């Protein structure tokens, strides 16, 4: 089973990297871009476990290591 984890800063947290990317895009002529948020994408190969076990393990991994839940939020997909 494969897990795809997306980690982003919470909306209430300033994203300086996103602002830098937005500014760079603007200077390149992409003025229609009004906001950019930068995050992390992580793929995990879990092997042969049930979907419920995979969900529990992914939540634990995110809470303990993959996301700083004070300032970041996460979501995941299982395939």
Beta strands, then each sheet from edge to edge (+ up, - down):
strand 1: 2-9
strand 2: 39-45
strand 3: 72-78
sheet 1: 2+ 1- 3+
end
